[in-house]
Amino acid sequence: MSAHPGERDRPELSVVIPAYDAESTLGVQLGALLAQRPAWPWEVIVSDNGSNDGTRRLVQEWTARMPELRLVDASARRGPSAARNIAVAQARASALAFCDADDMVADGWVEAVHRALGEHEFVAGPFEGARLNRDLKSSVTWTAQTDRLTVKPGLEQFVTAGSGNMGVRKAVFDEVGGFFEGARTAEDDDFCIRVQLAGHDLVFVPDVVLHVRRRDGLRNIARQSFAYGAGERWLSVRYSLLLGDASSEPSDPSSSDADAAPAAGDAPSTRSRGGGAADRLAALVRRGRTIVVRGVGFVGKAFRKASTVRRPGDLSDLVWRLSWSAGWRFGHVPPAPPIVPPAHWNGGRS
Protein backbone atom coordinates (compact mmCIF):
# COMPACT_ATOMS: atom_id res chain seq x y z
CA MET A 1 0.00 0.00 0.00
CA SER A 2 1.42 3.37 -0.96
CA ALA A 3 1.72 6.08 1.69
CA HIS A 4 -0.76 8.91 1.72
CA PRO A 5 0.90 12.14 0.41
CA GLY A 6 0.38 13.79 3.78
CA GLU A 7 2.08 10.91 5.57
CA ARG A 8 4.94 10.93 3.06
CA ASP A 9 5.64 14.59 3.81
CA ARG A 10 5.32 14.30 7.58
CA PRO A 11 8.64 15.13 9.32
CA GLU A 12 10.48 12.28 10.96
CA LEU A 13 12.22 14.64 13.42
CA SER A 14 11.18 17.96 14.94
CA VAL A 15 14.11 20.06 16.20
CA VAL A 16 12.93 22.52 18.87
CA ILE A 17 14.89 25.68 19.72
CA PRO A 18 13.52 27.90 22.53
CA ALA A 19 14.62 31.50 21.98
CA TYR A 20 14.51 34.76 23.89
CA ASP A 21 16.47 37.79 22.69
CA ALA A 22 18.74 35.41 20.77
CA GLU A 23 19.48 37.55 17.72
CA SER A 24 23.23 37.64 18.37
CA THR A 25 23.71 33.85 18.53
CA LEU A 26 20.78 32.12 16.83
CA GLY A 27 22.24 32.53 13.33
CA VAL A 28 25.18 30.30 14.27
CA GLN A 29 22.83 27.53 15.37
CA LEU A 30 20.62 27.84 12.30
CA GLY A 31 23.67 27.81 10.04
CA ALA A 32 24.86 24.57 11.64
CA LEU A 33 21.44 23.01 11.09
CA LEU A 34 21.20 24.29 7.51
CA ALA A 35 24.47 22.51 6.67
CA GLN A 36 22.88 19.17 7.59
CA ARG A 37 20.75 17.75 4.80
CA PRO A 38 19.13 14.47 5.87
CA ALA A 39 17.52 12.34 3.19
CA TRP A 40 14.21 12.26 5.07
CA PRO A 41 11.76 15.09 5.92
CA TRP A 42 12.36 17.07 9.10
CA GLU A 43 11.50 20.43 10.63
CA VAL A 44 13.13 23.07 12.81
CA ILE A 45 10.89 25.05 15.16
CA VAL A 46 12.16 28.26 16.76
CA SER A 47 9.88 28.96 19.69
CA ASP A 48 10.10 32.68 20.40
CA ASN A 49 9.37 33.42 24.05
CA GLY A 50 8.55 37.11 23.60
CA SER A 51 11.87 38.48 22.37
CA ASN A 52 12.43 42.25 22.34
CA ASP A 53 15.30 42.20 19.85
CA GLY A 54 15.41 41.05 16.24
CA THR A 55 15.02 37.33 16.89
CA ARG A 56 11.71 36.99 15.05
CA ARG A 57 12.95 38.97 12.08
CA LEU A 58 16.10 36.85 11.91
CA VAL A 59 14.09 33.62 11.80
CA GLN A 60 11.80 35.00 9.11
CA GLU A 61 14.83 35.89 7.00
CA TRP A 62 16.28 32.40 7.44
CA THR A 63 13.09 30.69 6.23
CA ALA A 64 13.94 31.72 2.64
CA ARG A 65 17.08 29.54 2.81
CA MET A 66 15.68 26.89 5.12
CA PRO A 67 12.20 25.67 4.10
CA GLU A 68 12.01 23.24 7.03
CA LEU A 69 12.28 26.19 9.46
CA ARG A 70 9.23 27.77 11.06
CA LEU A 71 8.61 30.28 13.81
CA VAL A 72 6.23 29.66 16.71
CA ASP A 73 4.95 32.43 18.95
CA ALA A 74 5.52 31.25 22.54
CA SER A 75 5.05 34.62 24.24
CA ALA A 76 1.82 33.68 26.03
CA ARG A 77 3.71 31.76 28.73
CA ARG A 78 7.24 32.71 29.78
CA GLY A 79 10.31 30.60 30.41
CA PRO A 80 12.28 27.99 28.47
CA SER A 81 10.03 25.16 29.65
CA ALA A 82 6.95 26.92 28.31
CA ALA A 83 8.71 27.74 25.03
CA ARG A 84 9.59 24.07 24.52
CA ASN A 85 6.14 22.82 25.50
CA ILE A 86 4.38 25.27 23.18
CA ALA A 87 6.64 24.23 20.29
CA VAL A 88 6.13 20.52 20.93
CA ALA A 89 2.36 21.04 20.87
CA GLN A 90 2.79 22.18 17.25
CA ALA A 91 5.50 19.69 16.28
CA ARG A 92 4.51 17.24 13.53
CA ALA A 93 7.11 14.51 14.06
CA SER A 94 6.94 11.55 16.44
CA ALA A 95 10.57 12.19 17.46
CA LEU A 96 11.78 15.40 19.14
CA ALA A 97 15.25 16.92 19.44
CA PHE A 98 16.10 19.92 21.61
CA CYS A 99 18.96 22.37 21.25
CA ASP A 100 19.48 25.96 22.41
CA ALA A 101 19.72 29.25 20.55
CA ASP A 102 23.19 30.11 21.84
CA ASP A 103 24.95 26.82 21.05
CA MET A 104 25.88 25.01 17.82
CA VAL A 105 25.10 21.43 16.87
CA ALA A 106 28.04 19.45 15.52
CA ASP A 107 28.28 18.01 12.01
CA GLY A 108 25.98 15.01 11.66
CA TRP A 109 23.93 15.92 14.76
CA VAL A 110 20.55 15.65 13.04
CA GLU A 111 21.28 12.21 11.59
CA ALA A 112 22.77 11.03 14.89
CA VAL A 113 19.84 12.02 17.08
CA HIS A 114 17.36 10.63 14.52
CA ARG A 115 19.22 7.33 14.44
CA ALA A 116 19.44 7.21 18.24
CA LEU A 117 15.70 7.77 18.66
CA GLY A 118 15.10 4.87 16.28
CA GLU A 119 16.76 2.64 18.88
CA HIS A 120 15.96 4.34 22.19
CA GLU A 121 13.09 6.37 23.65
CA PHE A 122 15.15 9.05 25.39
CA VAL A 123 18.70 10.12 24.53
CA ALA A 124 21.29 12.80 25.23
CA GLY A 125 24.76 13.51 23.91
CA PRO A 126 28.01 15.15 25.01
CA PHE A 127 28.84 18.84 25.29
CA GLU A 128 32.02 20.07 23.59
CA GLY A 129 33.41 23.21 25.22
CA ALA A 130 36.30 24.46 23.06
CA ARG A 131 34.95 25.49 19.66
CA LEU A 132 32.69 28.40 20.72
CA ASN A 133 34.82 29.58 23.65
CA ARG A 134 38.33 30.16 22.31
CA ASP A 135 38.14 33.95 22.56
CA LEU A 136 36.55 34.23 26.00
CA LYS A 137 38.45 36.36 28.49
CA SER A 138 36.93 35.03 31.67
CA SER A 139 35.06 31.74 31.75
CA VAL A 140 35.07 28.54 33.74
CA THR A 141 37.74 26.04 32.76
CA TRP A 142 35.51 22.98 32.60
CA THR A 143 32.55 21.73 30.58
CA ALA A 144 29.80 19.53 32.00
CA GLN A 145 28.48 16.39 30.30
CA THR A 146 31.54 15.84 28.13
CA ASP A 147 31.65 12.04 28.28
CA ARG A 148 28.79 10.86 30.48
CA LEU A 149 25.42 11.79 31.90
CA THR A 150 25.12 13.71 35.15
CA VAL A 151 24.28 12.25 38.54
CA LYS A 152 22.76 14.69 41.02
CA PRO A 153 23.84 14.62 44.70
CA GLY A 154 21.19 12.83 46.70
CA LEU A 155 19.46 11.55 43.57
CA GLU A 156 22.01 8.96 42.51
CA GLN A 157 19.24 6.60 41.38
CA PHE A 158 18.89 8.71 38.22
CA VAL A 159 20.96 10.23 35.44
CA THR A 160 20.20 13.64 33.96
CA ALA A 161 21.23 15.71 30.96
CA GLY A 162 21.01 19.29 29.74
CA SER A 163 18.03 20.07 27.52
CA GLY A 164 20.38 21.75 25.04
CA ASN A 165 21.35 18.34 23.63
CA MET A 166 18.48 15.97 24.15
CA GLY A 167 16.12 13.82 22.11
CA VAL A 168 12.90 12.06 23.12
CA ARG A 169 10.02 10.33 21.45
CA LYS A 170 6.95 12.53 21.47
CA ALA A 171 4.81 9.82 23.07
CA VAL A 172 7.15 9.77 26.07
CA PHE A 173 7.21 13.58 26.24
CA ASP A 174 3.40 13.67 26.27
CA GLU A 175 3.21 10.85 28.82
CA VAL A 176 5.06 12.88 31.47
CA GLY A 177 3.47 16.21 30.56
CA GLY A 178 6.56 17.85 29.09
CA PHE A 179 8.76 20.28 31.00
CA PHE A 180 7.52 21.69 34.30
CA GLU A 181 6.84 25.36 33.63
CA GLY A 182 7.06 26.49 37.24
CA ALA A 183 10.81 25.83 37.43
CA ARG A 184 13.30 28.67 36.99
CA THR A 185 16.23 26.33 36.38
CA ALA A 186 16.85 22.56 36.60
CA GLU A 187 13.72 21.97 34.52
CA ASP A 188 15.75 19.62 32.32
CA ASP A 189 16.94 17.58 35.32
CA ASP A 190 13.37 17.41 36.56
CA PHE A 191 12.18 16.23 33.14
CA CYS A 192 14.87 13.54 33.01
CA ILE A 193 13.94 12.19 36.43
CA ARG A 194 10.20 12.12 35.71
CA VAL A 195 10.79 10.26 32.45
CA GLN A 196 12.84 7.64 34.27
CA LEU A 197 10.22 7.33 37.00
CA ALA A 198 7.75 6.60 34.22
CA GLY A 199 9.90 3.63 33.22
CA HIS A 200 11.95 5.00 30.30
CA ASP A 201 15.75 4.92 30.31
CA LEU A 202 17.92 7.91 29.42
CA VAL A 203 20.71 6.72 27.13
CA PHE A 204 23.99 8.57 26.48
CA VAL A 205 24.87 8.65 22.76
CA PRO A 206 28.46 9.87 22.06
CA ASP A 207 27.67 10.70 18.41
CA VAL A 208 25.10 13.38 19.35
CA VAL A 209 27.61 16.20 19.93
CA LEU A 210 26.79 19.82 20.78
CA HIS A 211 29.27 22.72 20.84
CA VAL A 212 28.22 24.64 23.96
CA ARG A 213 28.74 28.34 24.55
CA ARG A 214 29.97 29.27 28.04
CA ARG A 215 29.21 32.49 29.88
CA ASP A 216 31.95 35.11 29.75
CA GLY A 217 32.68 37.54 32.59
CA LEU A 218 32.59 36.97 36.33
CA ARG A 219 29.24 38.71 36.75
CA ASN A 220 27.56 36.48 34.16
CA ILE A 221 29.18 33.39 35.64
CA ALA A 222 27.99 34.32 39.12
CA ARG A 223 24.45 34.96 37.95
CA GLN A 224 24.19 31.66 36.11
CA SER A 225 25.76 29.54 38.83
CA PHE A 226 23.61 31.15 41.55
CA ALA A 227 20.52 30.19 39.54
CA TYR A 228 21.84 26.66 39.10
CA GLY A 229 22.49 26.29 42.82
CA ALA A 230 18.96 27.41 43.61
CA GLY A 231 17.68 24.96 41.01
CA GLU A 232 19.59 22.12 42.63
CA ARG A 233 18.01 22.94 45.97
CA TRP A 234 14.59 23.02 44.31
CA LEU A 235 15.20 19.51 42.97
CA SER A 236 16.09 18.24 46.45
CA VAL A 237 12.86 19.65 47.88
CA ARG A 238 10.70 18.43 44.98
CA TYR A 239 12.06 14.89 45.20
CA SER A 240 12.39 14.62 48.98
CA LEU A 241 9.64 11.97 49.13
CA LEU A 242 11.71 9.68 46.93
CA LEU A 243 14.61 10.10 49.32
CA GLY A 244 12.46 9.06 52.27
CA ASP A 245 12.92 12.39 54.09
CA ALA A 246 10.23 14.94 53.41
CA SER A 247 10.61 16.81 56.69
CA SER A 248 14.21 17.97 56.83
CA GLU A 249 15.88 20.56 54.68
CA PRO A 250 18.73 19.21 52.51
CA SER A 251 22.34 20.23 53.02
CA ASP A 252 24.57 21.81 50.40
CA PRO A 253 25.98 18.93 48.29
CA SER A 254 28.73 21.11 46.83
CA SER A 255 30.94 20.64 49.84
CA SER A 256 31.58 18.21 52.64
CA ASP A 257 32.67 21.04 54.93
CA ALA A 258 31.03 21.35 58.32
CA ASP A 259 29.42 24.63 57.32
CA ALA A 260 27.45 22.78 54.61
CA ALA A 261 25.38 20.90 57.18
CA PRO A 262 21.87 22.12 57.96
CA ALA A 263 21.88 24.59 60.82
CA ALA A 264 19.97 23.94 64.00
CA GLY A 265 16.36 24.91 63.59
CA ASP A 266 16.22 24.16 59.85
CA ALA A 267 13.65 21.43 60.30
CA PRO A 268 10.02 22.57 60.45
CA SER A 269 8.54 22.91 63.91
CA THR A 270 6.63 19.93 65.25
CA ARG A 271 4.36 22.20 67.29
CA SER A 272 0.76 22.95 66.43
CA ARG A 273 0.43 24.48 62.99
CA GLY A 274 -2.14 26.93 64.25
CA GLY A 275 0.36 28.55 66.58
CA GLY A 276 0.14 31.87 68.33
CA ALA A 277 2.29 34.98 68.33
CA ALA A 278 4.90 33.27 70.49
CA ASP A 279 5.22 30.36 68.05
CA ARG A 280 5.50 32.69 65.10
CA LEU A 281 8.16 34.74 66.88
CA ALA A 282 10.07 31.57 67.75
CA ALA A 283 9.91 30.47 64.10
CA LEU A 284 11.28 33.85 62.99
CA VAL A 285 14.11 33.61 65.51
CA ARG A 286 14.99 30.12 64.31
CA ARG A 287 14.93 31.28 60.70
CA GLY A 288 17.10 34.27 61.50
CA ARG A 289 19.59 32.08 63.32
CA THR A 290 19.68 29.73 60.33
CA ILE A 291 20.44 32.60 57.95
CA VAL A 292 23.21 33.93 60.20
CA VAL A 293 24.81 30.50 60.59
CA ARG A 294 24.67 29.91 56.85
CA GLY A 295 26.05 33.36 56.11
CA VAL A 296 29.00 32.91 58.46
CA GLY A 297 29.69 29.47 57.02
CA PHE A 298 29.52 30.79 53.47
CA VAL A 299 31.97 33.64 54.19
CA GLY A 300 34.39 31.20 55.82
CA LYS A 301 34.15 28.90 52.83
CA ALA A 302 34.82 31.82 50.47
CA PHE A 303 38.00 32.81 52.31
CA ARG A 304 39.27 29.23 52.34
CA LYS A 305 38.69 28.72 48.62
CA ALA A 306 40.13 32.12 47.64
CA SER A 307 43.54 30.88 48.75
CA THR A 308 43.45 28.30 45.92
CA VAL A 309 43.42 30.90 43.10
CA ARG A 310 46.65 30.67 41.06
CA ARG A 311 45.62 31.77 37.52
CA PRO A 312 42.72 33.66 35.86
CA GLY A 313 40.73 30.50 35.14
CA ASP A 314 40.91 29.57 38.81
CA LEU A 315 39.10 32.81 39.69
CA SER A 316 36.25 32.00 37.29
CA ASP A 317 35.96 28.53 38.74
CA LEU A 318 35.98 29.95 42.27
CA VAL A 319 33.22 32.44 41.41
CA TRP A 320 31.18 29.60 39.96
CA ARG A 321 31.57 27.37 43.03
CA LEU A 322 30.84 30.11 45.53
CA SER A 323 27.88 31.50 43.59
CA TRP A 324 26.46 28.01 43.18
CA SER A 325 26.75 27.45 46.92
CA ALA A 326 25.15 30.84 47.62
CA GLY A 327 22.29 29.94 45.28
CA TRP A 328 21.81 26.67 47.10
CA ARG A 329 21.74 28.34 50.49
CA PHE A 330 19.93 31.59 49.78
CA GLY A 331 18.24 31.27 46.37
CA HIS A 332 14.47 31.28 45.95
CA VAL A 333 12.88 27.84 45.67
CA PRO A 334 9.75 28.06 43.50
CA PRO A 335 6.72 26.17 44.77
CA ALA A 336 6.05 22.90 43.01
CA PRO A 337 4.04 19.77 43.75
CA PRO A 338 6.30 17.16 45.37
CA ILE A 339 6.93 14.11 43.23
CA VAL A 340 5.25 11.08 44.79
CA PRO A 341 7.05 7.78 44.15
CA PRO A 342 5.07 5.50 41.83
CA ALA A 343 3.74 2.24 43.21
CA HIS A 344 6.52 0.22 41.57
CA TRP A 345 9.31 2.48 42.93
CA ASN A 346 11.96 0.57 44.90
CA GLY A 347 14.31 3.41 45.71
CA GLY A 348 16.32 2.97 42.53
CA ARG A 349 17.52 -0.52 43.51
CA SER A 350 17.48 -3.16 40.78
SVG drawing of the C-alpha trace seen along z (x, -y; Angstrom):
<svg xmlns="http://www.w3.org/2000/svg" viewBox="-5 -45 54 51">
<polyline fill="none" stroke="black" stroke-width="0.4" points="0.0,0.0 1.4,-3.4 1.7,-6.1 -0.8,-8.9 0.9,-12.1 0.4,-13.8 2.1,-10.9 4.9,-10.9 5.6,-14.6 5.3,-14.3 8.6,-15.1 10.5,-12.3 12.2,-14.6 11.2,-18.0 14.1,-20.1 12.9,-22.5 14.9,-25.7 13.5,-27.9 14.6,-31.5 14.5,-34.8 16.5,-37.8 18.7,-35.4 19.5,-37.5 23.2,-37.6 23.7,-33.8 20.8,-32.1 22.2,-32.5 25.2,-30.3 22.8,-27.5 20.6,-27.8 23.7,-27.8 24.9,-24.6 21.4,-23.0 21.2,-24.3 24.5,-22.5 22.9,-19.2 20.8,-17.7 19.1,-14.5 17.5,-12.3 14.2,-12.3 11.8,-15.1 12.4,-17.1 11.5,-20.4 13.1,-23.1 10.9,-25.1 12.2,-28.3 9.9,-29.0 10.1,-32.7 9.4,-33.4 8.5,-37.1 11.9,-38.5 12.4,-42.2 15.3,-42.2 15.4,-41.0 15.0,-37.3 11.7,-37.0 13.0,-39.0 16.1,-36.8 14.1,-33.6 11.8,-35.0 14.8,-35.9 16.3,-32.4 13.1,-30.7 13.9,-31.7 17.1,-29.5 15.7,-26.9 12.2,-25.7 12.0,-23.2 12.3,-26.2 9.2,-27.8 8.6,-30.3 6.2,-29.7 4.9,-32.4 5.5,-31.3 5.0,-34.6 1.8,-33.7 3.7,-31.8 7.2,-32.7 10.3,-30.6 12.3,-28.0 10.0,-25.2 7.0,-26.9 8.7,-27.7 9.6,-24.1 6.1,-22.8 4.4,-25.3 6.6,-24.2 6.1,-20.5 2.4,-21.0 2.8,-22.2 5.5,-19.7 4.5,-17.2 7.1,-14.5 6.9,-11.6 10.6,-12.2 11.8,-15.4 15.3,-16.9 16.1,-19.9 19.0,-22.4 19.5,-26.0 19.7,-29.2 23.2,-30.1 25.0,-26.8 25.9,-25.0 25.1,-21.4 28.0,-19.5 28.3,-18.0 26.0,-15.0 23.9,-15.9 20.5,-15.7 21.3,-12.2 22.8,-11.0 19.8,-12.0 17.4,-10.6 19.2,-7.3 19.4,-7.2 15.7,-7.8 15.1,-4.9 16.8,-2.6 16.0,-4.3 13.1,-6.4 15.1,-9.0 18.7,-10.1 21.3,-12.8 24.8,-13.5 28.0,-15.1 28.8,-18.8 32.0,-20.1 33.4,-23.2 36.3,-24.5 34.9,-25.5 32.7,-28.4 34.8,-29.6 38.3,-30.2 38.1,-34.0 36.6,-34.2 38.5,-36.4 36.9,-35.0 35.1,-31.7 35.1,-28.5 37.7,-26.0 35.5,-23.0 32.5,-21.7 29.8,-19.5 28.5,-16.4 31.5,-15.8 31.6,-12.0 28.8,-10.9 25.4,-11.8 25.1,-13.7 24.3,-12.3 22.8,-14.7 23.8,-14.6 21.2,-12.8 19.5,-11.5 22.0,-9.0 19.2,-6.6 18.9,-8.7 21.0,-10.2 20.2,-13.6 21.2,-15.7 21.0,-19.3 18.0,-20.1 20.4,-21.7 21.4,-18.3 18.5,-16.0 16.1,-13.8 12.9,-12.1 10.0,-10.3 7.0,-12.5 4.8,-9.8 7.1,-9.8 7.2,-13.6 3.4,-13.7 3.2,-10.9 5.1,-12.9 3.5,-16.2 6.6,-17.9 8.8,-20.3 7.5,-21.7 6.8,-25.4 7.1,-26.5 10.8,-25.8 13.3,-28.7 16.2,-26.3 16.8,-22.6 13.7,-22.0 15.8,-19.6 16.9,-17.6 13.4,-17.4 12.2,-16.2 14.9,-13.5 13.9,-12.2 10.2,-12.1 10.8,-10.3 12.8,-7.6 10.2,-7.3 7.8,-6.6 9.9,-3.6 12.0,-5.0 15.8,-4.9 17.9,-7.9 20.7,-6.7 24.0,-8.6 24.9,-8.6 28.5,-9.9 27.7,-10.7 25.1,-13.4 27.6,-16.2 26.8,-19.8 29.3,-22.7 28.2,-24.6 28.7,-28.3 30.0,-29.3 29.2,-32.5 31.9,-35.1 32.7,-37.5 32.6,-37.0 29.2,-38.7 27.6,-36.5 29.2,-33.4 28.0,-34.3 24.4,-35.0 24.2,-31.7 25.8,-29.5 23.6,-31.2 20.5,-30.2 21.8,-26.7 22.5,-26.3 19.0,-27.4 17.7,-25.0 19.6,-22.1 18.0,-22.9 14.6,-23.0 15.2,-19.5 16.1,-18.2 12.9,-19.6 10.7,-18.4 12.1,-14.9 12.4,-14.6 9.6,-12.0 11.7,-9.7 14.6,-10.1 12.5,-9.1 12.9,-12.4 10.2,-14.9 10.6,-16.8 14.2,-18.0 15.9,-20.6 18.7,-19.2 22.3,-20.2 24.6,-21.8 26.0,-18.9 28.7,-21.1 30.9,-20.6 31.6,-18.2 32.7,-21.0 31.0,-21.4 29.4,-24.6 27.4,-22.8 25.4,-20.9 21.9,-22.1 21.9,-24.6 20.0,-23.9 16.4,-24.9 16.2,-24.2 13.7,-21.4 10.0,-22.6 8.5,-22.9 6.6,-19.9 4.4,-22.2 0.8,-23.0 0.4,-24.5 -2.1,-26.9 0.4,-28.6 0.1,-31.9 2.3,-35.0 4.9,-33.3 5.2,-30.4 5.5,-32.7 8.2,-34.7 10.1,-31.6 9.9,-30.5 11.3,-33.8 14.1,-33.6 15.0,-30.1 14.9,-31.3 17.1,-34.3 19.6,-32.1 19.7,-29.7 20.4,-32.6 23.2,-33.9 24.8,-30.5 24.7,-29.9 26.1,-33.4 29.0,-32.9 29.7,-29.5 29.5,-30.8 32.0,-33.6 34.4,-31.2 34.2,-28.9 34.8,-31.8 38.0,-32.8 39.3,-29.2 38.7,-28.7 40.1,-32.1 43.5,-30.9 43.4,-28.3 43.4,-30.9 46.6,-30.7 45.6,-31.8 42.7,-33.7 40.7,-30.5 40.9,-29.6 39.1,-32.8 36.3,-32.0 36.0,-28.5 36.0,-30.0 33.2,-32.4 31.2,-29.6 31.6,-27.4 30.8,-30.1 27.9,-31.5 26.5,-28.0 26.8,-27.4 25.2,-30.8 22.3,-29.9 21.8,-26.7 21.7,-28.3 19.9,-31.6 18.2,-31.3 14.5,-31.3 12.9,-27.8 9.7,-28.1 6.7,-26.2 6.1,-22.9 4.0,-19.8 6.3,-17.2 6.9,-14.1 5.2,-11.1 7.0,-7.8 5.1,-5.5 3.7,-2.2 6.5,-0.2 9.3,-2.5 12.0,-0.6 14.3,-3.4 16.3,-3.0 17.5,0.5 17.5,3.2"/>
</svg>
